[in-house]
Each structure stands twice: as structure tokens, then as C-alpha cells.
Amino acid sequence: MERKQCYFCEQKMDKIDYKDAYLIRRFMNSQGKIYPPKRHGICTKHQRTLAQAIKRARVMALAPFVVK
């Protein structure tokens, strides 16, 4: 199986904005959990910044902690 290219490296994005709820939602499942990096092929550097952005978005109520 071919390895996926990191979405953020392809788009040449340095920073991931926590206010971009639509982008962040792509990397969360229906229950609000963060997908593992292997699922979308995200590199380690961007996975760390994505997780931080998701956590900030949760605190700011832009993304859910848990979906029932």
C-alpha cells in the first residue's frame, strides 16, 4: 500500500489555525476523538500541532469534547 502524503505538507501550511473548525473536524471522528496520524498520513510535526489546535478549539467551544 502506498504511503499517504501529509495534507499540511502538501498545502505548505506551517501553522494550523484552531479557529478553522471545518479543517479541524476533518481530523476528528464522529465522537469527537482525534484520528491517529496513520489514518490520514499526517507527519509527526503536523500531528502535534493539529492535536494542540484541536484542544484549543475544544476549550473555545469550536469543537466538541464528546458527542453523544
Buried (B, 14 or more C-beta within 10 A) or exposed (E): EEEEEBBBEEEEBEEBEBEEEEBBBEBBEEEBEBBEBEEBBBEEEBBEBBBEBBBBBBEEEBBEEEEE
